[in-house]
Amino acid sequence: MALHPAPETPMRASAFAPFSVRSFRFQWPADLATSWAFEMETLILGWYVLVETRSVLMLTLFASLQHMGTLLAPMFGVMGDRIGHRKVLATMRAVYTALALTLMTLAYSGLLTPTYVLVIAGVMGLVRPSDIGMRTALVGATMPSDKLMGAMSIQRTTQDSAKVAGALTGAGLVALLGIGPAYTVVASFYAISAALTLKGANPNAAPRQVMARTGNASPWGDLRAGMAYVWNTPLLLASMCFAFLLNCSAFPMMNGLMPVMAKEIYHTDQTGLGYLVAAGGFGALMSSVVMSRIGHRVRPARTMIVFSAGWLLALILFANTTHPAAGIPFLLLAGLSQGLGQIPMATMLIRNSEAQFRGRIMGIRMLAIYGNIPGLLLAGWLIQRMGYPMTVTAYGTVALILIVVVTLRWRMQLWRRDAPANSRAM
């Protein structure tokens, strides 16, 4: 009589199934090192700029400079589709290493000033916004479809764990050792990530992504084809609008302006700021674990909408607290909702797009990050006039209304149970 495995056995194994793919075994630690360095760098330099300049507007300028290269993200996607996502990603991470070493040298020599920080942040901002899109495209190119949601969830832990460990480590290193030694660690993480990204390449196998080369088409021709593909695909266009909305409203409050809440409302130092950032990161890390277990059972588009709204509500509640003990639970909830909304969005984009366009689609998706710039600059102006709590409340309320508008406009693609965007993994 044939014996059959217990039905729960594959369920237990499925959470780690993506690691059976060789590429992912190298990509995950490489992405982890990059994400930790990103979080440490943002916290270290953001606090440095705020303390040295004593200006919220300068802080928002620093945060905005990190997104300068958002307009270049589609071209990074084009190059990924043409020469391979891994090669482009490894080159980007080599650039991070060089810039971190430059800043580390300035710090050790005592020549570091806010001006140098802003210049280096601007150069880094030309490349950094494309990193998440390229790593997502690489997962989509190397991962079987039945493992995609699990891979996206596990890959998301690299960003979410960084908000916990990277934030706390960055704050602690600066407080104990100073900015020079802290940046030695940052530069080391970037160097490790570049090496691991290259190591993941398999020279005996062709890239799984389909190269978007048609005749002698130029990179600009490839980019125009990608733009047209998104514009003429309602689901992709709706997702891009949704992503831009969240980057205008939720992300500035969760990331770039957190030092304002720590310093002006909670009256704490960089260590307290690290705890706040870590709280949001821990909530997001919980979401990654949850989605790695149950992601195959959720309806991606509906999940994205519901938890994105929950993210905004949690941020409104957080901004209206006056003590970290009251605010941290709301940050945990905000981080949890953020991850439960963002993981299905990325999976939905990869699953419902043609393979030869994936690099460009994720590059175009990164254009939504550009919403951080007007969102941050307007918020900095409003905070000086209305205060942090009122600004976050206004941002969140308007964003919730717009979520309803976007959902109604594309309800056939985003809300119907039988829509492709709401199909469950098999």
C-alpha positions as a printed NumPy array, in Angstrom:
array([[  0.   ,   0.   ,   0.   ],
       [  1.447,   3.357,  -1.049],
       [  2.404,   5.74 ,   1.681],
       [  1.653,   9.432,   1.251],
       [  3.393,  12.245,   3.126],
       [  1.377,  14.085,   5.685],
       [ -0.285,  17.124,   4.095],
       [  1.36 ,  19.555,   6.5  ],
       [  4.914,  18.52 ,   5.507],
       [  5.102,  20.574,   2.297],
       [  3.544,  23.475,   4.142],
       [  6.403,  23.496,   6.633],
       [  9.03 ,  23.169,   3.916],
       [  7.481,  25.775,   1.632],
       [  8.653,  28.715,   3.737],
       [ 12.308,  27.909,   2.907],
       [ 11.754,  26.432,  -0.546],
       [ 13.26 ,  29.48 ,  -2.356],
       [ 16.665,  28.604,  -0.867],
       [ 16.695,  25.489,  -3.031],
       [ 17.518,  27.877,  -5.907],
       [ 21.285,  28.51 ,  -5.978],
       [ 20.989,  32.13 ,  -7.087],
       [ 18.724,  32.967,  -4.166],
       [ 21.131,  31.449,  -1.638],
       [ 23.681,  34.109,  -2.617],
       [ 21.269,  36.919,  -3.377],
       [ 19.548,  36.858,   0.004],
       [ 22.697,  37.563,   2.128],
       [ 23.875,  40.105,  -0.467],
       [ 20.553,  41.957,  -0.24 ],
       [ 20.707,  41.658,   3.549],
       [ 24.122,  43.347,   3.735],
       [ 23.005,  46.116,   1.375],
       [ 19.804,  46.77 ,   3.301],
       [ 21.62 ,  46.916,   6.637],
       [ 24.101,  49.404,   5.186],
       [ 21.254,  51.508,   3.744],
       [ 19.493,  51.764,   7.096],
       [ 22.658,  52.498,   9.041],
       [ 23.685,  55.137,   6.525],
       [ 20.289,  56.878,   6.478],
       [ 20.112,  57.013,  10.265],
       [ 23.723,  58.119,  10.779],
       [ 23.691,  60.854,   8.159],
       [ 20.117,  62.011,   8.805],
       [ 20.895,  62.585,  12.481],
       [ 24.208,  64.239,  11.585],
       [ 22.529,  66.713,   9.223],
       [ 19.733,  67.53 ,  11.685],
       [ 22.13 ,  68.126,  14.602],
       [ 24.756,  70.059,  12.616],
       [ 22.326,  72.304,  10.716],
       [ 19.426,  72.365,  13.225],
       [ 17.08 ,  72.604,  10.26 ],
       [ 14.153,  70.345,   9.384],
       [ 14.306,  71.659,   5.82 ],
       [ 17.943,  70.542,   5.528],
       [ 16.923,  67.106,   6.806],
       [ 14.181,  66.883,   4.179],
       [ 16.701,  68.023,   1.545],
       [ 19.082,  65.24 ,   2.602],
       [ 16.266,  62.679,   2.47 ],
       [ 15.144,  63.973,  -0.93 ],
       [ 18.653,  63.756,  -2.413],
       [ 18.637,  60.015,  -1.767],
       [ 15.859,  59.724,  -4.339],
       [ 17.396,  61.908,  -7.076],
       [ 18.096,  58.965,  -9.355],
       [ 14.532,  57.725,  -9.345],
       [ 14.108,  59.048, -12.879],
       [ 17.032,  56.839, -13.934],
       [ 15.463,  53.664, -12.527],
       [ 13.745,  52.654, -15.807],
       [ 17.095,  52.835, -17.616],
       [ 18.643,  50.556, -14.994],
       [ 15.752,  48.216, -15.763],
       [ 16.519,  48.431, -19.492],
       [ 20.154,  47.53 , -18.861],
       [ 19.086,  44.678, -16.61 ],
       [ 16.864,  43.274, -19.366],
       [ 19.712,  43.665, -21.892],
       [ 22.844,  42.439, -20.081],
       [ 21.453,  40.68 , -17.016],
       [ 20.031,  41.953, -13.75 ],
       [ 22.852,  40.458, -11.682],
       [ 25.624,  42.311, -13.521],
       [ 23.852,  45.642, -13.148],
       [ 23.103,  45.031,  -9.471],
       [ 26.716,  44.091,  -8.661],
       [ 27.995,  47.238, -10.394],
       [ 25.587,  49.41 ,  -8.408],
       [ 26.813,  47.913,  -5.16 ],
       [ 30.424,  48.552,  -6.1  ],
       [ 29.469,  52.232,  -6.462],
       [ 27.949,  52.214,  -2.949],
       [ 31.209,  50.824,  -1.612],
       [ 33.301,  53.545,  -3.238],
       [ 31.062,  56.337,  -1.92 ],
       [ 31.009,  54.892,   1.611],
       [ 34.805,  54.653,   1.608],
       [ 34.993,  58.317,   0.55 ],
       [ 32.743,  59.44 ,   3.373],
       [ 34.611,  57.217,   5.848],
       [ 37.9  ,  58.867,   4.832],
       [ 36.433,  62.351,   5.3  ],
       [ 35.139,  61.4  ,   8.753],
       [ 38.466,  59.997,   9.938],
       [ 40.349,  63.045,   8.645],
       [ 37.986,  65.496,  10.375],
       [ 36.984,  67.113,   7.085],
       [ 33.37 ,  65.963,   7.075],
       [ 30.761,  68.722,   6.821],
       [ 27.011,  68.763,   6.03 ],
       [ 27.89 ,  70.007,   2.538],
       [ 30.004,  66.921,   1.817],
       [ 27.253,  64.715,   3.219],
       [ 24.687,  66.311,   0.908],
       [ 26.97 ,  65.95 ,  -2.123],
       [ 27.686,  62.267,  -1.42 ],
       [ 24.004,  61.641,  -0.685],
       [ 23.159,  63.203,  -4.045],
       [ 25.589,  60.937,  -5.918],
       [ 24.369,  57.891,  -4.006],
       [ 20.815,  58.965,  -4.782],
       [ 21.497,  58.568,  -8.504],
       [ 21.934,  54.812,  -8.054],
       [ 20.308,  53.727,  -4.791],
       [ 16.6  ,  54.06 ,  -5.773],
       [ 17.044,  51.342,  -8.402],
       [ 18.412,  48.721,  -5.996],
       [ 15.106,  47.345,  -4.748],
       [ 13.667,  47.156,  -8.249],
       [ 16.708,  45.34 ,  -9.609],
       [ 16.804,  42.823,  -6.768],
       [ 13.072,  42.162,  -7.239],
       [ 13.54 ,  41.68 , -10.989],
       [ 16.402,  39.263, -10.279],
       [ 14.173,  37.191,  -7.997],
       [ 11.494,  37.146, -10.686],
       [ 14.029,  36.04 , -13.3  ],
       [ 15.478,  33.178, -11.256],
       [ 12.55 ,  31.896,  -9.195],
       [  9.887,  29.39 , -10.332],
       [  6.378,  30.872, -10.192],
       [  5.185,  28.489,  -7.47 ],
       [  7.934,  29.774,  -5.152],
       [  7.558,  33.451,  -6.075],
       [  5.389,  34.709,  -3.19 ],
       [  7.559,  32.861,  -0.666],
       [ 10.721,  34.245,  -2.257],
       [  9.345,  37.793,  -2.221],
       [  8.418,  37.411,   1.436],
       [ 11.834,  36.058,   2.432],
       [ 13.6  ,  38.644,   0.286],
       [ 11.604,  41.342,   2.068],
       [ 13.149,  40.24 ,   5.376],
       [ 16.432,  41.749,   4.173],
       [ 14.856,  45.219,   4.251],
       [ 12.754,  44.679,   7.349],
       [ 15.473,  43.151,   9.518],
       [ 17.702,  46.061,   8.515],
       [ 15.243,  48.493,  10.031],
       [ 15.669,  46.648,  13.324],
       [ 19.327,  45.593,  13.456],
       [ 20.701,  48.192,  11.05 ],
       [ 19.002,  51.087,  12.817],
       [ 20.044,  49.972,  16.295],
       [ 23.594,  49.151,  15.176],
       [ 24.024,  52.465,  13.371],
       [ 22.775,  54.501,  16.31 ],
       [ 24.859,  52.529,  18.784],
       [ 28.081,  52.71 ,  16.772],
       [ 27.848,  56.469,  16.327],
       [ 27.069,  57.02 ,  20.006],
       [ 29.953,  54.784,  21.173],
       [ 32.666,  55.165,  18.537],
       [ 31.829,  58.121,  16.314],
       [ 30.924,  58.473,  12.659],
       [ 34.265,  57.221,  11.264],
       [ 34.159,  53.698,  12.746],
       [ 30.436,  53.516,  12.022],
       [ 31.138,  54.176,   8.37 ],
       [ 33.848,  51.532,   8.325],
       [ 31.091,  49.025,   9.067],
       [ 28.826,  50.529,   6.395],
       [ 31.561,  50.316,   3.752],
       [ 32.313,  46.711,   4.746],
       [ 28.673,  45.708,   4.321],
       [ 28.571,  47.266,   0.85 ],
       [ 31.764,  45.446,  -0.197],
       [ 30.397,  42.112,   1.047],
       [ 27.124,  42.653,  -0.816],
       [ 28.924,  43.375,  -4.113],
       [ 31.03 ,  40.226,  -3.793],
       [ 28.072,  37.984,  -2.949],
       [ 25.977,  39.411,  -5.774],
       [ 28.671,  38.437,  -8.271],
       [ 29.155,  35.03 ,  -6.63 ],
       [ 25.529,  34.158,  -7.283],
       [ 26.119,  34.088, -11.044],
       [ 26.101,  30.685, -12.69 ],
       [ 28.451,  30.8  , -15.724],
       [ 27.163,  27.47 , -17.016],
       [ 23.57 ,  28.604, -17.352],
       [ 22.06 ,  31.388, -19.417],
       [ 20.056,  34.018, -17.581],
       [ 16.443,  32.989, -17.216],
       [ 15.112,  36.42 , -18.11 ],
       [ 14.256,  36.969, -21.752],
       [ 16.365,  39.772, -23.189],
       [ 14.333,  42.575, -24.713],
       [ 16.376,  42.883, -27.877],
       [ 14.404,  43.315, -31.065],
       [ 16.688,  43.888, -34.042],
       [ 18.873,  46.927, -33.446],
       [ 16.53 ,  48.555, -30.938],
       [ 18.248,  51.207, -28.823],
       [ 17.981,  51.395, -25.01 ],
       [ 15.604,  54.319, -25.487],
       [ 13.489,  52.193, -27.785],
       [ 13.391,  49.465, -25.13 ],
       [ 12.385,  52.049, -22.539],
       [  9.575,  53.393, -24.717],
       [  8.324,  49.839, -25.257],
       [  8.3  ,  49.249, -21.498],
       [  6.457,  52.509, -20.837],
       [  3.864,  51.656, -23.48 ],
       [  3.423,  48.177, -22.012],
       [  2.662,  49.594, -18.556],
       [  0.397,  52.347, -19.913],
       [ -1.667,  49.877, -21.937],
       [ -1.969,  47.293, -19.16 ],
       [ -4.612,  48.549, -16.669],
       [ -3.418,  46.378, -13.78 ],
       [  0.156,  47.621, -14.074],
       [ -0.943,  51.244, -14.452],
       [ -3.193,  50.976, -11.39 ],
       [ -0.354,  49.464,  -9.35 ],
       [  2.004,  52.277, -10.357],
       [ -0.545,  54.899,  -9.28 ],
       [ -1.017,  53.095,  -5.981],
       [  2.736,  52.946,  -5.38 ],
       [  3.183,  56.655,  -6.177],
       [  0.423,  57.578,  -3.743],
       [  2.058,  55.655,  -0.893],
       [  5.467,  57.127,  -1.64 ],
       [  4.014,  60.636,  -1.459],
       [  2.291,  60.057,   1.866],
       [  3.283,  57.075,   4.018],
       [  6.966,  56.595,   3.228],
       [  8.105,  60.157,   4.114],
       [  6.534,  59.848,   7.552],
       [  7.826,  56.327,   8.163],
       [ 11.381,  57.017,   7.032],
       [ 12.714,  60.474,   6.224],
       [ 10.935,  62.477,   8.922],
       [ 11.264,  60.073,  11.832],
       [ 14.16 ,  62.147,  13.312],
       [ 11.701,  65.052,  13.723],
       [  9.348,  62.937,  15.824],
       [ 12.259,  61.676,  17.926],
       [ 13.845,  65.068,  18.531],
       [ 10.94 ,  67.51 ,  18.624],
       [  8.085,  65.44 ,  20.078],
       [  9.774,  62.707,  22.132],
       [ 12.886,  64.807,  22.995],
       [ 15.188,  61.796,  22.621],
       [ 18.637,  61.265,  21.068],
       [ 19.901,  59.107,  18.202],
       [ 19.579,  55.982,  20.326],
       [ 15.887,  56.732,  20.864],
       [ 15.553,  57.328,  17.136],
       [ 17.097,  53.916,  16.539],
       [ 14.442,  52.31 ,  18.75 ],
       [ 11.663,  54.024,  16.801],
       [ 13.028,  52.938,  13.427],
       [ 13.624,  49.43 ,  14.781],
       [ 10.02 ,  49.206,  16.024],
       [  8.667,  49.854,  12.541],
       [ 11.198,  47.454,  11.092],
       [ 10.275,  44.714,  13.545],
       [  6.614,  45.036,  12.574],
       [  7.57 ,  44.766,   8.904],
       [  9.788,  41.77 ,   9.668],
       [  6.796,  40.067,  11.289],
       [  4.828,  40.66 ,   8.08 ],
       [  7.56 ,  38.971,   6.029],
       [  7.432,  35.907,   8.25 ],
       [  3.645,  35.804,   8.069],
       [  3.58 ,  36.152,   4.277],
       [  6.242,  33.471,   3.836],
       [  3.836,  31.063,   5.538],
       [  0.406,  32.118,   4.228],
       [  1.213,  34.229,   1.177],
       [  0.057,  31.505,  -1.217],
       [ -3.442,  31.793,   0.264],
       [ -3.975,  35.572,   0.023],
       [ -5.501,  37.589,  -2.784],
       [ -2.65 ,  39.998,  -3.619],
       [ -4.487,  43.114,  -4.843],
       [ -7.097,  43.096,  -2.082],
       [ -4.439,  42.468,   0.535],
       [ -2.393,  45.384,  -0.82 ],
       [ -5.349,  47.777,  -0.586],
       [ -6.558,  46.791,   2.877],
       [ -3.175,  46.828,   4.584],
       [ -1.984,  49.998,   2.849],
       [ -4.978,  51.75 ,   4.396],
       [ -4.095,  50.17 ,   7.742],
       [ -0.539,  51.485,   7.398],
       [ -1.773,  55.06 ,   7.018],
       [ -4.165,  54.754,   9.969],
       [ -1.382,  53.434,  12.205],
       [  0.89 ,  56.343,  11.234],
       [ -1.83 ,  58.869,  12.072],
       [ -2.261,  57.298,  15.51 ],
       [  1.511,  57.212,  16.054],
       [  1.96 ,  60.885,  15.178],
       [ -0.582,  61.902,  17.805],
       [  1.234,  60.259,  20.717],
       [  3.539,  62.164,  23.068],
       [  5.68 ,  59.383,  24.565],
       [  7.673,  56.54 ,  22.954],
       [  5.911,  53.955,  25.124],
       [  2.628,  54.937,  23.485],
       [  4.018,  55.411,  19.99 ],
       [  6.077,  52.239,  19.561],
       [  3.023,  49.884,  19.456],
       [  1.571,  51.969,  16.627],
       [  4.91 ,  51.837,  14.809],
       [  4.879,  48.052,  15.138],
       [  1.388,  48.024,  13.631],
       [  2.472,  50.428,  10.879],
       [  5.439,  48.234,   9.971],
       [  3.282,  45.107,   9.96 ],
       [  0.703,  46.747,   7.69 ],
       [  3.397,  48.142,   5.413],
       [  4.881,  44.714,   4.736],
       [  1.504,  43.025,   4.305],
       [  0.685,  45.626,   1.661],
       [  4.018,  45.861,  -0.164],
       [  4.87 ,  42.155,  -0.555],
       [  1.663,  41.346,  -2.475],
       [  2.22 ,  44.429,  -4.666],
       [  5.674,  43.256,  -5.776],
       [  4.477,  39.692,  -6.335],
       [  1.478,  40.919,  -8.306],
       [  3.684,  43.03 , -10.615],
       [  6.092,  40.17 , -11.368],
       [  3.418,  37.495, -11.743],
       [  1.222,  39.54 , -14.1  ],
       [  3.894,  40.856, -16.465],
       [  5.769,  39.328, -19.381],
       [  9.279,  38.077, -18.6  ],
       [ 11.053,  40.262, -21.163],
       [  9.672,  43.422, -19.544],
       [ 10.319,  42.657, -15.874],
       [ 13.454,  44.747, -15.468],
       [ 11.792,  47.754, -17.041],
       [  8.565,  47.265, -15.1  ],
       [ 10.42 ,  47.24 , -11.794],
       [ 12.426,  50.248, -12.971],
       [  9.213,  52.089, -13.779],
       [  7.834,  50.946, -10.417],
       [ 10.804,  52.67 ,  -8.802],
       [  9.668,  55.941, -10.399],
       [  7.015,  55.928,  -7.702],
       [  9.806,  56.599,  -5.205],
       [  9.993,  60.044,  -6.785],
       [  6.849,  60.784,  -4.817],
       [  9.08 ,  60.935,  -1.734],
       [ 10.636,  64.195,  -2.921],
       [  7.504,  66.386,  -3.12 ],
       [  6.113,  64.509,  -0.134],
       [  9.184,  65.235,   1.999],
       [  9.629,  68.853,   0.916],
       [  5.959,  69.736,   1.39 ],
       [  5.926,  67.964,   4.759],
       [  8.996,  69.901,   5.924],
       [  7.278,  73.167,   5.034],
       [  4.02 ,  72.136,   6.715],
       [  5.712,  70.861,   9.877],
       [  7.231,  74.275,  10.518],
       [  3.754,  75.793,  10.312],
       [  1.37 ,  73.111,  11.564],
       [  3.607,  70.808,  13.601],
       [  4.406,  67.143,  13.045],
       [  1.129,  65.6  ,  14.366],
       [ -1.147,  67.805,  12.263],
       [  0.964,  67.287,   9.14 ],
       [  0.91 ,  63.49 ,   9.423],
       [ -2.822,  63.518,  10.145],
       [ -3.492,  65.654,   7.062],
       [ -1.243,  63.507,   4.867],
       [ -2.823,  60.292,   6.057],
       [ -6.399,  61.511,   5.651],
       [ -5.861,  62.725,   2.096],
       [ -4.036,  59.504,   1.185],
       [ -6.873,  57.33 ,   2.541],
       [ -9.364,  59.222,   0.388],
       [ -7.143,  58.765,  -2.675],
       [ -6.799,  55.024,  -1.975],
       [-10.58 ,  54.755,  -2.255],
       [-10.521,  56.777,  -5.487],
       [ -7.816,  54.582,  -7.083],
       [ -9.575,  51.39 ,  -6.013],
       [-12.879,  52.544,  -7.491],
       [-11.219,  53.687, -10.713],
       [ -9.605,  50.272, -11.309],
       [-11.983,  48.092,  -9.287],
       [-12.194,  45.506, -12.096],
       [ -8.426,  44.937, -11.911],
       [ -7.845,  45.441,  -8.165],
       [-10.928,  44.32 ,  -6.243],
       [-12.796,  41.598,  -8.143],
       [-12.126,  38.167,  -6.676],
       [-11.709,  36.63 , -10.138],
       [ -9.27 ,  39.294, -11.371],
       [ -5.766,  38.018, -12.293],
       [ -4.306,  40.333,  -9.629],
       [ -6.229,  38.391,  -6.978],
       [ -5.303,  34.916,  -8.113],
       [ -3.716,  32.715,  -5.488],
       [ -0.479,  30.825,  -6.022],
       [ -0.901,  27.218,  -6.977]])
